[in-house]
Amino acid sequence: MTAMLNYPARPNWLRPAVLESLSEHSEALKHRDEIREDDAGFFLYDLDYLEQHLSQLMQQDVIKLWFAVKANPLSRVLETLAQQGFNFDVASQGELTQVLAQDVQADRILNTGPAKSKRQMKAFLTQGVRTFVVESLNQLQWLEQAASELSCRPQVLLRVQLQWAEGEKNPLGGNEVTAFGLSCQEWQSIKVSDFPALNINGLHIFQWGNMLSNVRMYELWSQMVAPLVSLAEQLGMPLEVLDLGGGLGVDYLQAGKGLSWQQVITDLAQIKAQAGVSELWLELGRFAVAEMGYYVTSVVDRKENFQQQQLVLAGGINHLLRPAITEQPFPVAMLRESVANTRDFDLHGPLCTSLDKLGRMAIADDVDVDDQLIFGLAGAYGFTESMPFFLCHQVAAEYVLQQGKIEQVRVAEPASWYLR
């Protein structure tokens, strides 16, 4: 790997420290055992940057911050988040086990997710978790029973799903019914007094994703306050906590759009006052960790097809699935220095499916076979949201950059690692 020296010409998401470290460690990365060859693709997480970013997010007293573990459950990432004071939103036993393994106390853990079974909730209680987002009448009854059996009184937030009559003008992006939570009408069928083993003192709502407009976010949050406050009154429950989930966006398209964190805090202070709650929660995922992460892979082939330039890469959606789901590519640049003009390339991965496309992106026109591409904003929904098993390609390696040094924390594994 050859680092680019003209740093100002590089994209703003590609920090000089990353290039310097890649250059310094290039020989070590190049001369690994063939079966562990990382040219097929690896992730790099800049923990120094992450620490600084999280510290800035924590410099406020308006909201309690949780990290949605689904965004990146790597141990070293969770350790950094824990050290900076974040709490953790887990949605499975696997995520809970991973968080507890980092010496995080169970009272810093929130259990979310639509598929909480009776067995899972009891297991979570047994392991010390005392805060739950409940998404159905069954879950509420199961948690009541489990809490009674274990003689504990967990805190419970009811997850609400809202709709507006405006249809397409719905600030939540449409009236599609999902499995997340229940409508106000459904929740009105319960009596809080019927669940004495539970401290039902909050509501949870989250029906948006990757929002990039502060104005739009505030409009959306404002429209939710009245129906949520009304629901709490109808249920006779104290509305002490309001959880607004996550969904704060990052500018994957590099269009110069993005949220102001200070404006987020200012807006949420008003929402907190309007709702009259003592605690306001956010469960950040991509907004917390996306910018610290990079994915590097190599060009296997270049060709022209129907007058469109194509690059076939060693890694594709087997390592980065998100572009196929969202149609939003990760930003990309060539790792080596180039003074050539850019042109648009379709970036295809190695899988035998037309879904394996990482986007149409502008890259220096002299890009060629064996060149390496580096994708930014890959700290969230990268490694664990990929589909590595299709076609039996190599599972990507993972590295961390901390105190100026690169350390491998997961080796690249061949298909024989998981095939039986």
C-alpha positions, 0 to 999 in steps of 0.5 A: 500500500502506498500512502497519498502525500497530498493530504488536502486533495483527499476526501475529508473522511480520509484522515491523514493519520489513517494514510500514514498508518497504512503506509507504515504497516504496508509491508507487514500487511503485504507479506502475510501468509497467502491463506490469510492474504488481506487483499480480499478486504479488511476493516480498519477502525480508528479508535483514537478518532472514536474516542475524541468523537464520543467525548464530544457527544458526551459533553451535554446533560440533555440526553442519556446516550445508548449505543446500538450494539448492532452497529458494531459489536467488536470488543475494542469498539465496545470498550472505547464506548464504555470508557466514554460513558455510553450505555448499551442497547442490545437486541439478542443474547449474543449482543448481551454476552458480548457487552457483558464480556467487556466488564460492562455492568448489567445496569448499563444495558437496555434490551430492545428488539421485536423478537423477545421471547419469554425465555429470553427476557427471563434469561436477561433478568437472570443476568442482571438486565433491568431495563426493557423496551416492550413491543407487544402485549405478550412481552409485557405479560411474560416480563411481568411473570418473569419479574414476579418469579425472580422477585425484581422490578425492571424498568419498562418502556412501551414501544409505540408505533404512530401513523398520520392521516396525511399519508405521503405527508407522514413525517415518519415516511409513510404508514407502513405497519412494522413489527416494532411496537404497537399503536396507541390504540393497542396499548390503551387496552392495558392497565398499568396497575395490572403489572405490579412487578414492572416499573412502567414509566416510559415510552419508546418511539423510533420510525425513521433512519439516517436523517440528515436534516436538523429541521426535519428531525425537529419537526418529526420529534415535535409531532410525536410529543402530543400523542405520546403524552396523551397515551401516557395520560390514558394509561395512567402511567408516569411519563418519566422517560422518552426514548427516541431511538437512533436514526441520526444520519451520516452523509454517505453520499458526501453531498455536503449534508449532515446534522449539527450535533449542537443543534440536535442537543438544542432541539432535544432540550425543547422536546424534553421540556415539551414532553415534561420528562425527566430523562430523554434517551437516544440509541445511537448507532451509525452516528456514533461509530460510522466515521471511525471505520474504513474498508480496504479491498483490491481491484481484480479486473477493469473492463468497459461494458456497454460504454460503462467503465466497470471495476470488479473488486475482491470484496463486495457485499460479502463484506459491505452489504449496506449499499445493496439494501439502501442504494447508498454507497460508502464513499470511496477513494483510491489508496495510492496517489494519482493526478488523473482526472476522475470518471464514474465506475460501476463497482462490482464485487466477486459474488455471482449475483447482480446484487453485488454492486457497491455503487457508481462512484468517481475514481481516478481514471488510471485505476487498474488491476491490483490497485486498492480502494478505501471506503469510508464511513464503514465503522457502522453496519460493515463487518456484521451486516455483511453476507460473508458465507455466500460463494465461500469467499474469505471472511474479512480481517479487522484491524484497529488504529490506536495511539498511532499503531495498527493492530490486527484483532481478527485474522482473515479466515478462509471458508474452511473456518466455518464449513463443515 
